[in-house]
Amino acid sequence: MSEAVTKSIVIIGTLDTKGDQLEYLMNVLKGLGDQVIMMDVGVLGDVAFKPTIDREEVAKTSGSSLEEIIALMDECKAMDKMAAGASKLVKDLYSDGKLSGVLAVGGSVGTALALEVMKALPIGIPKLILSTVAYLPAITPDMVDSDIMMLPWVAGLWGLNSMSRQVLETTAGAISGAAKTYVHKDVSKKKVVGVTSLGQTVCRYMVQLKPALEERGYEVAVFHPTGMGGRLLEKAISDGSIFAVLDLCVGAELLNEVTGGVASAGKHRLEAAAQAGIPQIVSPGTMQVFHWGEDRQLPSKYKDRPQRFHSRLLKVVIGSTEEKAAVGEFMAEKLNMATGPVAVVIPMKAFQHAHSPEKASSPEELDPFYKSFMSPEKGLEAFRKALAENLKSHVNVVTLADASLNDPAYVDTILSLFDEMVKVKEVS
């Protein structure tokens, strides 16, 4: 019988500038019963103790040498090289089954390095960054496309003190607990279908769809398409964790992308499934609105649009017909890349928003926001036309003239297409 592989938490930091904090953190983790691999990504100064993986090894793994990296005389370029080496080392540890979690600590330079390293790992493995710049606006959604945790590093410079010890102990407890849970988790043997949906106030198709997929023997993972949800879906697909995707509410994220809204999932949305060749069914979903952050001034071109606050964080603004046509062009460009079975389903009928005023018997009696929200036909037609004009023939398009996204006919169509795609995939 082969020996079980020992899993460890990797700590990544610069021993020349933060040696005493890193040593304290390492000892706290060991006291919690964790195995620790210390990786030094510093470049210049002396180290307080010998790490498990030294800076010379990190530099060599990047395809360079420490001397060459120092000769760059540029801390940003130097850390880019060290990030490349650290990423490969961490990925190799994961592939060898030796990793239970990754913890990185640092300021702006160390955080930038950590964000790059975390991208090398799939969703699920615990990832924590202790940072002096946590939640700074400079850390954009594009940099955080995985399930990364962040903690602000209180009093994190120039040695140890009672405040910094407390945050280091909290950090150790967080990554230790997450790592232990990860090591002992039960792994489902079912194939996972990724689905996008908003909440039940808008998207009630999940009430019928989820149990129908589960009856077919699939596990259903539902992603909230408000920017980060779409990014995580793309990441999960790229990781190979998703068997098929029902991207039924992608329109909101695409509308945010073309308008500059805060809930965009980025310019690469819809590419992962196309590249992976997995069964893919796409639908515009709730394409009526885009989102604007409460902290940002709404541009003058949007100020006369119907709008309302969805929460203290987000304002929702009605999209124009031209913007919805732009969504159709964007979607066509991405779906044309598909290497596997792909279909688009477009329900053309309006649907009821759960929060719309009940006293209104027709859209004409609603306030301007709900009147626009519940009358999407013009925008959907512009979307459909732009999609048709730009889509290649291998993409199947189904238009449901008399159904909304919450009607049984819509879900029945999705399931019928799904069954057909899965059958073709299994035969091939």
C-alpha positions as CSV (number, residue, x, y, z in Angstrom):
1,M,0.0,0.0,0.0
2,S,1.4,3.4,-1.0
3,E,1.9,6.1,1.6
4,A,-0.6,8.9,1.8
5,V,0.7,12.2,0.5
6,T,1.1,14.8,3.2
7,K,-0.8,18.0,2.3
8,S,0.6,21.4,3.4
9,I,-0.3,25.0,3.5
10,V,2.0,27.1,1.4
11,I,2.9,30.5,2.8
12,I,4.2,33.0,0.3
13,G,6.0,36.1,1.3
14,T,9.3,38.1,1.3
15,L,11.5,37.0,4.1
16,D,13.8,39.9,3.7
17,T,11.2,42.5,4.7
18,K,8.6,40.5,6.7
19,G,10.6,37.6,8.2
20,D,9.5,38.0,11.8
21,Q,5.8,38.2,10.8
22,L,6.1,35.2,8.5
23,E,7.9,33.2,11.1
24,Y,5.2,34.0,13.7
25,L,2.5,33.0,11.2
26,M,4.3,29.7,10.4
27,N,4.6,28.8,14.1
28,V,0.9,29.6,14.8
29,L,-0.1,27.3,11.9
30,K,2.2,24.5,13.1
31,G,0.7,24.9,16.6
32,L,-2.7,24.3,15.0
33,G,-1.4,21.0,13.6
34,D,-0.8,22.1,10.0
35,Q,2.1,21.1,7.8
36,V,3.7,24.3,6.3
37,I,5.8,25.0,3.3
38,M,7.4,28.5,3.4
39,M,8.2,30.0,0.1
40,D,10.4,33.1,-0.1
41,V,9.7,35.4,-3.0
42,G,12.0,38.2,-1.8
43,V,14.9,39.3,-3.9
44,L,17.5,41.5,-2.2
45,G,17.8,41.5,1.6
46,D,19.0,38.9,4.1
47,V,16.5,36.3,5.4
48,A,15.8,35.6,9.1
49,F,15.5,31.9,8.7
50,K,15.8,29.2,6.0
51,P,12.5,28.7,4.0
52,T,11.3,25.4,2.6
53,I,11.5,26.9,-1.0
54,D,14.1,29.6,-1.3
55,R,14.2,32.5,-3.6
56,E,16.8,30.9,-5.8
57,E,14.5,28.0,-6.6
58,V,11.6,30.4,-7.3
59,A,13.8,32.4,-9.7
60,K,15.1,29.3,-11.4
61,T,11.6,27.9,-11.9
62,S,10.6,31.2,-13.6
63,G,13.2,30.4,-16.3
64,S,15.7,33.0,-15.0
65,S,18.1,33.3,-12.1
66,L,18.2,35.5,-9.0
67,E,21.1,37.4,-10.3
68,E,19.3,38.2,-13.6
69,I,16.2,39.2,-11.7
70,I,18.2,41.6,-9.5
71,A,19.9,43.0,-12.5
72,L,16.6,44.2,-13.9
73,M,16.7,47.0,-11.3
74,D,12.9,47.2,-11.4
75,E,10.8,45.8,-8.5
76,C,7.7,45.4,-10.6
77,K,9.5,43.4,-13.3
78,A,11.3,41.4,-10.6
79,M,8.1,40.5,-8.9
80,D,6.6,39.5,-12.2
81,K,9.4,37.0,-12.7
82,M,9.1,35.7,-9.1
83,A,5.3,35.4,-9.6
84,A,5.8,33.2,-12.6
85,G,8.1,30.9,-10.7
86,A,5.9,30.8,-7.6
87,S,2.8,30.1,-9.8
88,K,4.5,27.1,-11.4
89,L,5.7,25.7,-8.0
90,V,2.3,26.0,-6.4
91,K,0.6,24.5,-9.4
92,D,3.0,21.5,-9.3
93,L,2.3,21.0,-5.6
94,Y,-1.4,21.0,-6.3
95,S,-1.0,18.5,-9.2
96,D,1.1,16.2,-6.9
97,G,-1.7,16.3,-4.2
98,K,0.6,18.0,-1.7
99,L,-1.4,21.2,-1.3
100,S,-4.2,22.0,1.3
101,G,-4.2,25.8,0.9
102,V,-2.2,28.8,-0.1
103,L,-1.6,31.9,2.1
104,A,0.2,35.0,0.8
105,V,1.1,38.1,2.7
106,G,2.3,41.4,1.5
107,G,1.9,45.0,0.6
108,S,1.0,46.2,-2.9
109,V,3.9,44.4,-4.6
110,G,3.3,41.2,-2.6
111,T,-0.5,41.4,-3.2
112,A,0.1,41.7,-7.0
113,L,2.3,38.7,-6.9
114,A,-0.2,36.7,-4.8
115,L,-3.1,37.5,-7.2
116,E,-1.1,36.1,-10.1
117,V,-0.2,32.9,-8.1
118,M,-3.8,32.3,-7.1
119,K,-4.8,32.2,-10.7
120,A,-2.8,29.1,-11.2
121,L,-5.1,27.1,-8.9
122,P,-8.6,25.9,-9.5
123,I,-11.7,26.9,-7.6
124,G,-12.0,25.0,-4.3
125,I,-8.5,25.0,-3.0
126,P,-8.4,27.5,-0.1
127,K,-6.7,30.8,-1.1
128,L,-6.1,33.7,1.3
129,I,-4.2,36.9,0.9
130,L,-3.3,39.0,4.0
131,S,-2.7,42.4,2.5
132,T,-2.1,46.1,3.4
133,V,-4.0,47.1,0.3
134,A,-7.0,44.7,0.7
135,Y,-10.1,46.1,-1.0
136,L,-8.3,49.0,-2.6
137,P,-10.1,50.0,-5.8
138,A,-6.8,49.2,-7.7
139,I,-7.6,45.5,-7.1
140,T,-10.0,45.1,-10.0
141,P,-12.4,42.2,-10.7
142,D,-10.2,41.1,-13.6
143,M,-7.5,40.4,-11.0
144,V,-9.8,38.3,-8.8
145,D,-11.3,35.7,-11.0
146,S,-11.3,32.9,-8.5
147,D,-12.5,32.2,-4.9
148,I,-9.9,34.3,-3.2
149,M,-10.3,35.5,0.4
150,M,-8.7,38.7,1.5
151,L,-8.0,40.2,4.9
152,P,-6.7,43.7,5.7
153,W,-3.3,43.5,7.3
154,V,-3.7,45.7,10.4
155,A,-0.5,47.3,11.6
156,G,1.4,45.0,9.2
157,L,4.7,46.8,8.8
158,W,7.9,47.0,10.8
159,G,7.7,44.0,13.0
160,L,5.3,42.5,15.5
161,N,3.0,44.2,17.9
162,S,-0.2,43.2,19.8
163,M,-2.4,44.3,16.9
164,S,-0.4,42.6,14.2
165,R,-0.1,39.4,16.2
166,Q,-3.9,39.3,16.6
167,V,-4.5,39.6,12.8
168,L,-1.8,37.0,12.1
169,E,-3.5,34.6,14.5
170,T,-6.9,35.3,12.8
171,T,-5.3,34.7,9.4
172,A,-3.7,31.4,10.5
173,G,-7.1,30.2,12.0
174,A,-8.9,31.1,8.8
175,I,-6.6,29.3,6.4
176,S,-6.1,26.4,8.8
177,G,-9.8,25.8,9.1
178,A,-10.4,26.1,5.4
179,A,-7.5,23.8,4.6
180,K,-8.7,21.1,7.0
181,T,-12.2,21.2,5.5
182,Y,-10.8,21.0,2.0
183,V,-8.7,18.0,2.8
184,H,-11.6,16.1,4.3
185,K,-14.3,17.1,1.9
186,D,-16.6,14.6,0.1
187,V,-16.2,14.7,-3.6
188,S,-19.4,14.3,-5.7
189,K,-19.2,11.8,-8.5
190,K,-22.1,13.5,-10.4
191,K,-21.5,15.6,-13.5
192,V,-22.0,19.3,-12.8
193,V,-24.3,21.5,-14.9
194,G,-23.5,25.2,-14.5
195,V,-26.6,27.4,-14.7
196,T,-26.9,31.2,-14.5
197,S,-29.9,32.8,-12.8
198,L,-31.0,35.8,-10.7
199,G,-33.2,35.4,-7.7
200,Q,-36.8,34.2,-7.7
201,T,-38.2,37.8,-7.9
202,V,-37.2,37.7,-11.5
203,C,-36.0,34.2,-12.6
204,R,-38.4,31.6,-11.5
205,Y,-37.4,29.1,-14.3
206,M,-35.1,27.5,-11.7
207,V,-38.2,26.1,-9.9
208,Q,-38.8,23.7,-12.8
209,L,-35.3,23.4,-14.3
210,K,-33.2,22.4,-11.2
211,P,-35.2,19.4,-10.2
212,A,-35.5,18.3,-13.8
213,L,-31.7,18.3,-14.2
214,E,-31.3,16.5,-10.8
215,E,-33.8,13.8,-11.9
216,R,-31.5,13.2,-14.9
217,G,-28.6,12.5,-12.5
218,Y,-26.8,15.8,-12.7
219,E,-25.6,18.1,-9.9
220,V,-26.7,21.7,-10.5
221,A,-24.4,24.6,-9.7
222,V,-26.1,28.0,-10.0
223,F,-24.0,31.1,-10.6
224,H,-25.3,34.6,-9.9
225,P,-24.6,36.6,-13.1
226,T,-23.8,40.0,-11.5
227,G,-20.2,40.3,-12.7
228,M,-18.2,38.1,-10.3
229,G,-20.6,35.2,-10.8
230,G,-19.9,35.1,-14.5
231,R,-16.2,35.3,-13.9
232,L,-16.3,32.4,-11.6
233,L,-18.4,30.4,-14.0
234,E,-15.8,31.0,-16.7
235,K,-13.1,29.9,-14.3
236,A,-15.0,26.8,-13.3
237,I,-15.4,25.8,-16.9
238,S,-11.7,26.4,-17.6
239,D,-10.8,24.3,-14.6
240,G,-12.8,21.4,-16.2
241,S,-15.3,21.4,-13.3
242,I,-18.4,21.9,-15.5
243,F,-19.9,19.2,-17.8
244,A,-22.4,21.5,-19.5
245,V,-23.5,25.1,-19.1
246,L,-27.0,26.6,-19.3
247,D,-26.1,30.3,-19.4
248,L,-29.7,31.5,-19.3
249,C,-29.2,34.9,-17.7
250,V,-26.0,36.1,-19.4
251,G,-27.6,39.1,-21.0
252,A,-27.4,41.3,-17.9
253,E,-23.6,40.9,-17.7
254,L,-23.2,41.5,-21.4
255,L,-25.3,44.6,-21.2
256,N,-23.1,45.8,-18.3
257,E,-20.1,45.2,-20.5
258,V,-21.3,47.3,-23.5
259,T,-22.5,50.1,-21.2
260,G,-19.6,50.2,-18.8
261,G,-21.7,49.0,-15.9
262,V,-20.2,47.6,-12.7
263,A,-21.7,44.1,-13.1
264,S,-19.7,43.2,-16.2
265,A,-18.0,39.9,-16.2
266,G,-15.3,41.2,-18.6
267,K,-14.6,41.1,-22.3
268,H,-13.9,37.3,-22.3
269,R,-17.3,36.3,-21.1
270,L,-18.7,33.2,-23.0
271,E,-15.3,32.2,-24.2
272,A,-14.5,29.3,-21.8
273,A,-17.4,27.1,-22.8
274,A,-16.7,27.8,-26.5
275,Q,-13.0,26.8,-26.0
276,A,-13.8,23.8,-23.9
277,G,-16.3,22.4,-26.4
278,I,-18.8,21.5,-23.7
279,P,-22.6,21.6,-24.4
280,Q,-23.7,25.2,-24.1
281,I,-27.2,26.8,-24.2
282,V,-27.3,30.5,-23.9
283,S,-30.2,32.9,-23.4
284,P,-30.4,36.7,-22.9
285,G,-32.4,36.4,-19.6
286,T,-33.0,39.7,-17.8
287,M,-31.3,41.9,-20.3
288,Q,-33.4,45.0,-19.5
289,V,-31.0,46.7,-17.0
290,F,-27.4,47.4,-16.3
291,H,-25.9,48.2,-12.9
292,W,-24.2,51.3,-11.6
293,G,-22.2,51.6,-8.4
294,E,-23.6,53.9,-5.8
295,D,-20.1,55.3,-5.4
296,R,-19.9,56.4,-9.1
297,Q,-21.6,59.4,-10.7
298,L,-24.0,58.3,-13.4
299,P,-22.9,59.8,-16.8
300,S,-25.1,62.4,-18.3
301,K,-26.1,60.2,-21.2
302,Y,-27.8,57.8,-18.7
303,K,-29.4,60.3,-16.3
304,D,-32.7,60.5,-18.1
305,R,-33.1,56.7,-18.2
306,P,-35.7,55.0,-16.0
307,Q,-33.7,53.8,-12.9
308,R,-34.0,52.7,-9.3
309,F,-31.8,51.6,-6.5
310,H,-31.7,47.8,-6.2
311,S,-29.7,48.0,-3.0
312,R,-27.5,50.5,-1.2
313,L,-24.7,49.3,-3.4
314,L,-26.3,49.2,-6.8
315,K,-28.5,51.3,-9.0
316,V,-30.2,49.6,-12.0
317,V,-30.7,51.5,-15.2
318,I,-32.8,50.6,-18.2
319,G,-30.7,49.7,-21.3
320,S,-31.5,51.2,-24.7
321,T,-32.5,49.3,-27.8
322,E,-29.2,50.1,-29.4
323,E,-27.3,48.7,-26.4
324,K,-29.3,45.5,-26.5
325,A,-28.4,45.2,-30.2
326,A,-24.7,45.5,-29.2
327,V,-25.3,42.6,-26.8
328,G,-26.4,40.5,-29.7
329,E,-23.3,41.4,-31.6
330,F,-21.1,40.6,-28.6
331,M,-22.8,37.2,-28.0
332,A,-22.5,36.3,-31.7
333,E,-18.8,37.0,-31.7
334,K,-18.2,34.7,-28.7
335,L,-20.6,31.9,-29.8
336,N,-19.0,31.8,-33.2
337,M,-15.9,30.5,-31.5
338,A,-17.7,27.4,-30.1
339,T,-16.0,24.0,-30.7
340,G,-18.9,22.0,-29.2
341,P,-22.7,21.9,-29.4
342,V,-24.2,25.4,-28.9
343,A,-27.7,26.9,-29.0
344,V,-29.4,30.2,-28.2
345,V,-33.0,30.3,-26.9
346,I,-34.8,33.7,-27.1
347,P,-38.1,34.1,-25.2
348,M,-39.8,37.1,-26.7
349,K,-42.7,37.6,-24.2
350,A,-42.7,40.0,-21.3
351,F,-42.7,38.5,-17.8
352,Q,-43.9,39.7,-14.4
353,H,-41.4,41.2,-11.9
354,A,-42.3,40.0,-8.4
355,H,-41.7,43.5,-7.0
356,S,-43.7,45.4,-9.6
357,P,-46.9,47.2,-8.2
358,E,-49.8,44.7,-8.0
359,K,-52.4,47.5,-8.5
360,A,-51.2,48.0,-12.1
361,S,-53.4,46.0,-14.5
362,S,-51.2,46.9,-17.5
363,P,-47.7,48.3,-18.3
364,E,-49.2,51.7,-19.0
365,E,-50.2,52.1,-15.4
366,L,-46.7,51.3,-14.1
367,D,-44.0,53.9,-13.1
368,P,-41.4,54.5,-15.9
369,F,-38.9,52.0,-14.6
370,Y,-41.3,49.0,-14.3
371,K,-43.1,50.0,-17.5
372,S,-39.8,49.8,-19.4
373,F,-38.7,46.6,-17.5
374,M,-41.9,44.8,-18.3
375,S,-42.0,45.8,-22.0
376,P,-38.8,44.2,-23.3
377,E,-40.0,43.2,-26.7
378,K,-38.5,46.0,-28.7
379,G,-35.1,45.5,-27.1
380,L,-35.3,41.7,-27.5
381,E,-36.1,42.1,-31.2
382,A,-33.1,44.4,-31.7
383,F,-31.0,41.8,-29.9
384,R,-32.4,38.9,-32.0
385,K,-31.8,40.7,-35.2
386,A,-28.2,41.7,-34.4
387,L,-27.5,38.1,-33.3
388,A,-28.9,36.6,-36.4
389,E,-26.9,39.0,-38.7
390,N,-23.6,38.1,-37.0
391,L,-24.0,34.5,-36.0
392,K,-22.5,31.6,-37.9
393,S,-24.7,28.8,-39.2
394,H,-23.4,26.1,-36.7
395,V,-25.2,27.9,-33.8
396,N,-28.8,26.7,-33.3
397,V,-31.2,29.6,-32.6
398,V,-34.7,29.0,-31.1
399,T,-37.1,31.9,-30.9
400,L,-40.1,31.5,-28.6
401,A,-42.6,34.1,-29.7
402,D,-45.2,33.3,-27.1
403,A,-43.2,32.4,-24.1
404,S,-41.3,34.3,-21.3
405,L,-38.3,33.0,-19.5
406,N,-40.5,31.9,-16.6
407,D,-43.0,29.9,-18.7
408,P,-42.9,26.1,-18.7
409,A,-42.5,26.1,-22.5
410,Y,-39.2,27.9,-22.1
411,V,-37.8,25.3,-19.6
412,D,-39.1,22.5,-21.8
413,T,-37.2,23.9,-24.7
414,I,-34.0,24.2,-22.7
415,L,-34.3,20.6,-21.5
416,S,-35.1,19.2,-24.9
417,L,-32.0,20.9,-26.4
418,F,-29.9,19.8,-23.4
419,D,-30.9,16.2,-23.8
420,E,-30.1,16.3,-27.5
421,M,-26.7,17.8,-26.9
422,V,-25.8,15.4,-24.1
423,K,-26.7,12.5,-26.3
424,V,-24.6,13.7,-29.1
425,K,-21.6,14.4,-26.8
426,E,-21.9,10.9,-25.3
427,V,-22.0,9.2,-28.7
428,S,-19.0,11.2,-29.9
